Amino acid sequence: MNNLEDLEYQEGQLAVDIWQTEDEFVIQSTIGGVTEDDLEILAEGETIKISGQRKQTHDVPPENYLRQECYWGKFSRTIVLPEPIDEEKIVATLKNGILTIVLPKLKKKGAPKKISIKKF
């Protein structure tokens, strides 16, 4: 990719920190310049997808840049967690450019049930 204009057609990958406690997973990402309306979070089973767009606030021709290190445009990240999550209890917050998603682990419904085999 030699041309700054090519960046317009690339989708960035969101950088994240992920940790867990006994009861939940937590995903955190710095996404300054993005509003709640610019984000979409989808969860299913053990998978969560975060996508959005960071919109430029100015229009600068590529040839006028001396350096361009900030990412502008669409981004996404799909994360597969090691355990299923309770999709109904997920909480996402966006404060001071930090996205925090708390994903409660799906509680197992008791111990495994032993199935007896009928004799004929």
C-alpha positions in Angstrom: 0.0 0.0 0.0 1.9 3.0 -1.2 -0.8 5.5 -1.7 -2.7 7.2 1.2 -5.9 7.0 -0.9 -5.7 3.2 -0.5 -6.3 3.6 3.2 -9.9 4.7 2.4 -10.7 1.2 1.2 -9.0 -0.8 4.0 -10.9 -1.8 7.2 -8.9 -1.5 10.4 -8.7 -4.0 13.1 -9.7 -2.7 16.5 -7.1 -3.2 19.2 -8.5 -4.7 22.4 -7.5 -5.8 26.0 -9.4 -8.8 27.2 -9.4 -10.3 30.7 -11.6 -12.5 32.8 -12.8 -12.9 36.4 -14.6 -15.9 37.8 -18.0 -14.6 36.5 -17.3 -12.5 33.5 -15.1 -11.5 30.6 -14.2 -7.8 30.0 -13.2 -6.3 26.7 -11.7 -2.8 26.6 -10.6 -0.7 23.7 -9.5 2.9 23.1 -11.7 4.3 20.4 -11.4 8.1 20.6 -13.5 10.1 18.1 -16.2 7.4 17.9 -19.7 7.9 19.3 -22.2 5.3 20.4 -24.1 5.8 17.1 -20.9 4.9 15.2 -20.6 1.5 16.9 -22.3 -1.9 16.6 -21.8 -4.8 19.0 -23.1 -8.3 18.2 -22.9 -11.3 20.5 -23.7 -14.9 19.9 -22.6 -18.0 21.9 -18.8 -17.5 22.5 -18.4 -14.8 19.8 -18.6 -11.0 20.0 -18.1 -8.7 17.0 -17.4 -5.0 17.5 -17.6 -2.8 14.4 -17.8 0.9 13.7 -16.3 3.9 11.9 -14.1 6.7 13.0 -15.0 9.7 10.8 -12.5 12.4 9.8 -13.5 15.8 10.9 -11.5 17.6 8.2 -10.9 17.1 4.5 -7.1 17.1 3.7 -5.8 16.1 0.3 -3.4 13.1 0.7 -0.5 15.1 -0.8 -0.8 17.7 2.0 -0.1 15.2 4.8 3.4 15.2 6.3 2.5 12.2 8.4 -0.7 10.3 8.9 -0.6 7.8 11.7 -4.2 7.9 13.0 -6.6 5.5 11.6 -9.8 6.9 10.0 -12.6 4.8 8.5 -14.3 1.5 9.2 -12.9 -1.0 11.8 -14.0 -4.3 13.3 -12.9 -7.1 15.5 -14.4 -10.5 16.0 -13.4 -12.2 19.3 -14.1 -15.8 20.2 -14.1 -16.3 24.0 -13.3 -19.6 25.7 -16.8 -20.0 27.2 -20.3 -19.0 26.2 -21.6 -15.7 27.4 -25.0 -14.6 28.7 -26.1 -12.4 25.8 -29.0 -11.0 27.7 -26.8 -9.5 30.5 -24.0 -7.8 28.4 -23.3 -4.2 29.4 -21.3 -1.9 27.1 -20.2 1.6 28.0 -18.3 4.3 26.2 -16.6 6.9 28.4 -13.8 9.3 27.5 -13.0 7.4 24.4 -12.7 4.0 26.2 -15.2 1.2 25.2 -15.8 -1.3 28.0 -17.9 -4.4 27.4 -18.7 -6.7 30.3 -19.8 -10.1 29.2 -21.2 -12.4 32.0 -20.2 -16.0 31.6 -23.2 -18.3 31.0 -23.8 -20.2 34.1 -24.1 -23.9 33.7 -27.4 -25.4 34.7 -26.1 -27.6 37.5 -24.0 -30.7 37.4 -24.1 -33.1 34.4 -27.1 -35.4 34.6 -26.3 -39.1 34.5 -28.6 -41.0 32.1 -29.4 -44.5 33.1 -29.7 -47.2 30.4 -32.9 -49.3 30.4 -32.4 -53.0 30.3 -34.7 -55.1 28.1 
